[in-house]
């Protein structure tokens, strides 16, 4: 996980501060942006190993749209979608099957709130 370059996309500064500090403590370089447009600008300007994005930002499908854009233009970049939609609405997203990976375009999902240890485990599996 050390020397990993991560883009964290989320509009909640409390969440991004906590997660970015934990990742930096693990030796990762972390850039933080608050929405899809800023993420696309960051991806155009620099290369990232992993993007961790919220599912719902300025639009309900912003996270899915961003993941699609990343996999189309930066296929080597891993995408983790972090969301509280699962816990709030009972909707279960996963990438457990080929069919789900084909349309979701994410490498992993994390249910918010999650512990930093869970994020580390997901990153190590990528």
SETIGU-103770 format. One record per residue (C-alpha): residue in three letters; x negated, y, z; residue number from 1. Coordinates in steps of 0.001 Angstrom, whole numbers, plus 500000, padded with zeros to 6 digits. Layout:
+--------+--------+--------+--------+-------+
! drenti !      x !      y !      z ! koldo !
+--------+--------+--------+--------+-------+
!    Ala !      X !      Y !      Z !   NUM !
...
+--------+--------+--------+--------+-------+
//
This chain:
+--------+--------+--------+--------+-------+
! drenti !      x !      y !      z ! koldo !
+--------+--------+--------+--------+-------+
!    Unk ! 500000 ! 500000 ! 500000 !     1 !
!    Unk ! 497034 ! 502334 ! 500474 !     2 !
!    Unk ! 496233 ! 504690 ! 497595 !     3 !
!    Unk ! 499803 ! 504382 ! 496338 !     4 !
!    Unk ! 501250 ! 507520 ! 494744 !     5 !
!    Unk ! 504921 ! 507977 ! 495654 !     6 !
!    Unk ! 507597 ! 510445 ! 494576 !     7 !
!    Unk ! 510348 ! 510817 ! 497185 !     8 !
!    Unk ! 513614 ! 512246 ! 495817 !     9 !
!    Unk ! 516224 ! 513297 ! 498374 !    10 !
!    Unk ! 517938 ! 516507 ! 499446 !    11 !
!    Unk ! 517785 ! 515766 ! 503184 !    12 !
!    Unk ! 514651 ! 517417 ! 504628 !    13 !
!    Unk ! 514872 ! 515530 ! 507930 !    14 !
!    Unk ! 514839 ! 512218 ! 506050 !    15 !
!    Unk ! 512102 ! 513245 ! 503604 !    16 !
!    Unk ! 509866 ! 514625 ! 506377 !    17 !
!    Unk ! 510110 ! 511402 ! 508384 !    18 !
!    Unk ! 509589 ! 509070 ! 505437 !    19 !
!    Unk ! 506796 ! 511087 ! 503833 !    20 !
!    Unk ! 504874 ! 511327 ! 507129 !    21 !
!    Unk ! 505132 ! 507565 ! 507641 !    22 !
!    Unk ! 503955 ! 506864 ! 504089 !    23 !
!    Unk ! 501082 ! 509337 ! 504397 !    24 !
!    Unk ! 500025 ! 507650 ! 507642 !    25 !
!    Unk ! 499842 ! 504403 ! 505632 !    26 !
!    Unk ! 497459 ! 506026 ! 503147 !    27 !
!    Unk ! 499915 ! 506937 ! 500393 !    28 !
!    Unk ! 499988 ! 510217 ! 498499 !    29 !
!    Unk ! 503559 ! 511526 ! 498668 !    30 !
!    Unk ! 505306 ! 514258 ! 496703 !    31 !
!    Unk ! 508814 ! 515319 ! 497738 !    32 !
!    Unk ! 511515 ! 516822 ! 495521 !    33 !
!    Unk ! 515185 ! 517346 ! 496286 !    34 !
!    Unk ! 517053 ! 516432 ! 493091 !    35 !
!    Unk ! 516995 ! 514618 ! 489755 !    36 !
!    Unk ! 515909 ! 517623 ! 487690 !    37 !
!    Unk ! 512928 ! 518287 ! 489965 !    38 !
!    Unk ! 512051 ! 514575 ! 489879 !    39 !
!    Unk ! 512042 ! 514557 ! 486086 !    40 !
!    Unk ! 509747 ! 517602 ! 486088 !    41 !
!    Unk ! 507392 ! 515906 ! 488560 !    42 !
!    Unk ! 507345 ! 512721 ! 486463 !    43 !
!    Unk ! 506555 ! 514714 ! 483327 !    44 !
!    Unk ! 503627 ! 516402 ! 485079 !    45 !
!    Unk ! 502135 ! 513449 ! 486948 !    46 !
!    Unk ! 502082 ! 509651 ! 487172 !    47 !
!    Unk ! 503601 ! 507860 ! 490177 !    48 !
!    Unk ! 503377 ! 504231 ! 491234 !    49 !
!    Unk ! 506736 ! 504304 ! 493022 !    50 !
!    Unk ! 509786 ! 506564 ! 493073 !    51 !
!    Unk ! 512083 ! 506358 ! 496093 !    52 !
!    Unk ! 515340 ! 508091 ! 495244 !    53 !
!    Unk ! 518658 ! 508751 ! 496878 !    54 !
!    Unk ! 521623 ! 507353 ! 494959 !    55 !
!    Unk ! 523984 ! 510322 ! 495348 !    56 !
!    Unk ! 522467 ! 513764 ! 494877 !    57 !
!    Unk ! 523935 ! 516574 ! 492782 !    58 !
!    Unk ! 526171 ! 514029 ! 491011 !    59 !
!    Unk ! 527474 ! 510681 ! 492197 !    60 !
!    Unk ! 525344 ! 508789 ! 489656 !    61 !
!    Unk ! 522159 ! 510886 ! 489889 !    62 !
!    Unk ! 520085 ! 508067 ! 491386 !    63 !
!    Unk ! 521172 ! 505573 ! 488731 !    64 !
!    Unk ! 520555 ! 508132 ! 485980 !    65 !
!    Unk ! 517117 ! 508934 ! 487336 !    66 !
!    Unk ! 516242 ! 505230 ! 487599 !    67 !
!    Unk ! 517329 ! 504720 ! 483979 !    68 !
!    Unk ! 515176 ! 507685 ! 482868 !    69 !
!    Unk ! 512161 ! 506387 ! 484793 !    70 !
!    Unk ! 512402 ! 502850 ! 483405 !    71 !
!    Unk ! 512825 ! 504210 ! 479875 !    72 !
!    Unk ! 509951 ! 506708 ! 479959 !    73 !
!    Unk ! 507699 ! 505251 ! 482693 !    74 !
!    Unk ! 508339 ! 501490 ! 482685 !    75 !
!    Unk ! 505346 ! 500751 ! 484904 !    76 !
!    Unk ! 506766 ! 502913 ! 487726 !    77 !
!    Unk ! 508662 ! 500997 ! 490406 !    78 !
!    Unk ! 512006 ! 502420 ! 491546 !    79 !
!    Unk ! 513568 ! 502045 ! 494981 !    80 !
!    Unk ! 517085 ! 503407 ! 495449 !    81 !
!    Unk ! 517858 ! 504315 ! 499051 !    82 !
!    Unk ! 521500 ! 504945 ! 499855 !    83 !
!    Unk ! 524068 ! 505064 ! 502591 !    84 !
!    Unk ! 526878 ! 504314 ! 500104 !    85 !
!    Unk ! 526664 ! 500632 ! 501059 !    86 !
!    Unk ! 527223 ! 501264 ! 504757 !    87 !
!    Unk ! 529750 ! 504107 ! 504366 !    88 !
!    Unk ! 531943 ! 502586 ! 501673 !    89 !
!    Unk ! 531299 ! 498858 ! 501814 !    90 !
!    Unk ! 529908 ! 498818 ! 498280 !    91 !
!    Unk ! 527013 ! 496397 ! 497931 !    92 !
!    Unk ! 524308 ! 497210 ! 495416 !    93 !
!    Unk ! 521521 ! 494755 ! 494795 !    94 !
!    Unk ! 519026 ! 493727 ! 492173 !    95 !
!    Unk ! 519200 ! 490031 ! 492979 !    96 !
!    Unk ! 520120 ! 488854 ! 489488 !    97 !
!    Unk ! 518885 ! 489563 ! 485965 !    98 !
!    Unk ! 522283 ! 491047 ! 485069 !    99 !
!    Unk ! 522120 ! 493516 ! 487959 !   100 !
!    Unk ! 518532 ! 494500 ! 487127 !   101 !
!    Unk ! 519515 ! 494997 ! 483476 !   102 !
!    Unk ! 522090 ! 497697 ! 484156 !   103 !
!    Unk ! 520905 ! 499197 ! 487459 !   104 !
!    Unk ! 517260 ! 499759 ! 486448 !   105 !
!    Unk ! 515956 ! 499687 ! 490007 !   106 !
!    Unk ! 513382 ! 497360 ! 491491 !   107 !
!    Unk ! 514864 ! 497454 ! 494992 !   108 !
!    Unk ! 517638 ! 498921 ! 497139 !   109 !
!    Unk ! 517420 ! 500075 ! 500729 !   110 !
!    Unk ! 520440 ! 500788 ! 502895 !   111 !
!    Unk ! 520171 ! 504050 ! 504846 !   112 !
!    Unk ! 519437 ! 504394 ! 507611 !   113 !
!    Unk ! 516449 ! 502105 ! 507475 !   114 !
!    Unk ! 513282 ! 501711 ! 509504 !   115 !
!    Unk ! 509933 ! 502644 ! 508016 !   116 !
!    Unk ! 508874 ! 499013 ! 508516 !   117 !
!    Unk ! 511650 ! 497964 ! 506129 !   118 !
!    Unk ! 510386 ! 500422 ! 503523 !   119 !
!    Unk ! 506826 ! 499123 ! 503936 !   120 !
!    Unk ! 508038 ! 495560 ! 503395 !   121 !
!    Unk ! 509910 ! 496537 ! 500226 !   122 !
!    Unk ! 506900 ! 498446 ! 498857 !   123 !
!    Unk ! 504558 ! 495528 ! 499574 !   124 !
!    Unk ! 506895 ! 493172 ! 497671 !   125 !
!    Unk ! 506832 ! 495378 ! 494585 !   126 !
+--------+--------+--------+--------+-------+
//
